[in-house]
């Protein structure tokens, strides 16, 4: 999907391949997330994970891209809405 406020920013549900690309390998945690792209380049990942029986929200932003704070905030809102819709209690 494209973010209406920034057409250069797109996002979709993260795949295992996305997680490996961002994290450098398989995640040791049960997780679900959304991957964000800026001009087709991975810009970040956010979602939820289960660690030691607890749910946590997480995010990781690429240090190689300059993204303004308002766009980061909008991405965070998309992630939190995703978590709420899944009914995950944190």
Rosetta silent file (secondary structure, phi, psi, omega in degrees, C-alpha in Angstrom):
SEQUENCE: XXXXXXXXXXXXXXXXXXXXXXXXXXXXXXXXXXXXXXXXXXXXXXXXXXXXXXXXXXXXXXXXXXXXXXXXXXXXXXXXXXXXXXXXXX
SCORE:     score description
SCORE:     0.000 S_00000001
   1 L     0.000  151.788  177.587    0.000    0.000    0.000 S_00000001
   2 E  -101.243  139.338  176.758    1.101    3.575   -0.576 S_00000001
   3 E   -77.457  123.777 -178.831    0.999    6.151    2.198 S_00000001
   4 L   -58.509  -32.881 -177.515   -1.288    8.993    1.046 S_00000001
   5 L   -77.768  -17.189 -178.636    0.881   11.578    2.814 S_00000001
   6 E  -150.955   94.273 -175.461    4.078   10.392    1.086 S_00000001
   7 E   -64.232  -12.076  176.960    3.735    8.533   -2.229 S_00000001
   8 E   -80.663  -11.529 -176.989    7.427    7.528   -2.056 S_00000001
   9 E  -104.537  124.807  176.857    6.619    5.442    1.047 S_00000001
  10 E  -127.891  164.219  179.103    4.933    2.044    0.655 S_00000001
  11 E  -154.043  160.607  176.922    4.285   -0.817    3.048 S_00000001
  12 E  -161.728  170.622  176.448    3.033   -4.390    3.261 S_00000001
  13 E   -61.960  137.676  179.396    2.965   -7.332    5.640 S_00000001
  14 L   -71.953  141.020  176.061    6.480   -8.565    6.361 S_00000001
  15 L  -104.320  165.218  175.015    7.499  -11.919    4.930 S_00000001
  16 H   -56.056  -34.554  178.232   10.124  -14.296    6.353 S_00000001
  17 H   -65.206  -39.839  176.906   12.457  -13.067    3.576 S_00000001
  18 H   -61.138  -45.152 -178.864   11.969   -9.451    4.725 S_00000001
  19 H   -60.421  -44.769  179.057   12.794  -10.423    8.318 S_00000001
  20 H   -62.287  -41.281 -179.659   15.967  -12.196    7.187 S_00000001
  21 H   -65.215  -39.899 -176.771   17.004   -9.180    5.081 S_00000001
  22 H   -80.470  -43.173 -173.429   16.427   -6.707    7.917 S_00000001
  23 H   -92.205   -9.494 -179.440   17.589   -8.804   10.876 S_00000001
  24 L    80.806   14.285  179.232   20.402  -10.651    9.139 S_00000001
  25 L   164.407 -175.928  178.411   18.799  -14.037    9.739 S_00000001
  26 L   -67.687  146.712  177.414   15.714  -15.748   11.063 S_00000001
  27 L   -75.373  136.938  175.856   14.050  -14.136   14.050 S_00000001
  28 L   -78.708   -1.291 -175.423   14.419  -16.071   17.299 S_00000001
  29 L  -115.051  155.430  166.462   10.960  -14.796   18.299 S_00000001
  30 E   -73.891  128.998 -175.667    7.380  -15.403   17.178 S_00000001
  31 E  -155.078  161.813  171.469    6.486  -12.167   15.434 S_00000001
  32 E  -144.670  144.570 -177.545    4.324  -10.409   12.862 S_00000001
  33 E  -161.478 -178.318  178.595    4.996   -7.055   11.305 S_00000001
  34 E  -121.329  133.667  176.615    4.820   -4.532    8.532 S_00000001
  35 E  -104.002  138.205 -178.339    7.779   -3.656    6.344 S_00000001
  36 E  -111.544  141.878 -179.924    8.116   -0.106    5.004 S_00000001
  37 E  -124.765  141.296  174.110    9.851    0.906    1.782 S_00000001
  38 E  -118.870  114.972 -174.886   11.109    4.320    0.649 S_00000001
  39 L    52.984   37.125  177.182   11.500    4.462   -3.136 S_00000001
  40 L    83.903   -2.598  179.497   11.532    0.645   -3.123 S_00000001
  41 E  -100.698  136.721  179.351   14.339    0.392   -0.525 S_00000001
  42 E   -58.513  122.818 -179.251   13.604   -1.203    2.853 S_00000001
  43 E  -104.554  -25.334 -179.527   13.163    1.677    5.289 S_00000001
  44 E   174.239  175.620 -178.385   12.059   -0.189    8.396 S_00000001
  45 E  -143.868  138.192  176.170   10.044   -2.882   10.092 S_00000001
  46 E  -147.458  152.736  179.849    7.548   -2.670   12.922 S_00000001
  47 E   169.595 -145.673  178.444    5.118   -5.030   14.593 S_00000001
  48 E  -128.122  154.432  175.604    4.790   -7.322   17.593 S_00000001
  49 E  -142.193  158.269  174.926    6.869  -10.170   18.959 S_00000001
  50 E  -110.568  122.121  178.929    6.573  -12.676   21.789 S_00000001
  51 E  -132.048  122.849 -178.047    9.630  -12.906   24.009 S_00000001
  52 L    52.933   40.416  177.147    9.645  -15.011   27.202 S_00000001
  53 L    78.056    3.615 -179.476    5.847  -15.272   27.038 S_00000001
  54 E  -113.105  143.852  174.935    5.339  -11.482   26.829 S_00000001
  55 E   -86.829  138.608  176.606    4.097   -9.415   23.885 S_00000001
  56 E  -135.317  140.183  167.954    6.232   -6.450   22.813 S_00000001
  57 E   -83.204  145.195  178.541    5.809   -3.809   20.127 S_00000001
  58 E  -142.853  161.745  171.395    9.018   -3.255   18.169 S_00000001
  59 E  -153.465  153.394  176.481   10.401   -1.195   15.332 S_00000001
  60 E  -142.863  123.759 -178.154   13.646   -0.972   13.435 S_00000001
  61 E  -111.563  135.962  179.769   14.448    1.930   11.119 S_00000001
  62 L   -62.488  129.415  177.716   17.188    1.777    8.503 S_00000001
  63 L   -77.074   -6.664 -174.890   20.129    3.998    9.473 S_00000001
  64 L   -91.570   -6.063 -178.629   20.949    4.454    5.775 S_00000001
  65 L  -118.161  143.705  174.166   17.899    6.527    4.853 S_00000001
  66 L   -98.604  110.588 -179.079   16.915   10.004    5.932 S_00000001
  67 L  -121.832  132.894 -176.397   13.197    9.943    6.686 S_00000001
  68 L   -69.359  157.264 -174.875   11.473   12.893    8.311 S_00000001
  69 H   -61.450  -34.519 -179.755    9.986   12.521   11.792 S_00000001
  70 H   -64.898  -39.813  177.358    6.414   12.997   10.590 S_00000001
  71 H   -66.208  -40.509  177.137    6.732   10.028    8.212 S_00000001
  72 H   -61.429  -43.014  178.722    8.234    7.906   11.009 S_00000001
  73 H   -61.379  -43.125  179.839    5.312    8.864   13.253 S_00000001
  74 H   -64.291  -38.765  176.178    2.816    7.897   10.541 S_00000001
  75 H   -63.238  -43.071  178.958    4.563    4.536   10.092 S_00000001
  76 H   -60.850  -39.312  178.487    4.412    3.969   13.862 S_00000001
  77 H   -64.124  -40.903  177.543    0.675    4.711   13.819 S_00000001
  78 H   -60.940  -43.074  179.326    0.159    2.136   11.044 S_00000001
  79 H   -63.706  -47.352 -178.739    2.050   -0.442   13.130 S_00000001
  80 H   -64.919  -37.613  175.376    0.070    0.313   16.307 S_00000001
  81 H   -62.732  -40.925  176.781   -3.242    0.132   14.379 S_00000001
  82 H   -59.359  -46.313 -179.315   -2.108   -3.249   12.987 S_00000001
  83 H   -63.344  -44.717  179.992   -1.333   -4.492   16.516 S_00000001
  84 H   -63.041  -42.468 -179.367   -4.709   -3.288   17.867 S_00000001
  85 H   -64.746  -29.649  177.873   -6.638   -4.895   14.993 S_00000001
  86 H   -78.200  -10.339  177.854   -4.910   -8.223   15.716 S_00000001
  87 L    76.067   24.284 -179.877   -6.128   -7.969   19.308 S_00000001
  88 L   -80.743  125.034  176.441   -2.677   -8.268   20.836 S_00000001
  89 L   -92.661  128.048  178.545   -2.613   -7.098   24.461 S_00000001
  90 L  -123.542    0.000    0.000    0.634   -5.495   25.554 S_00000001
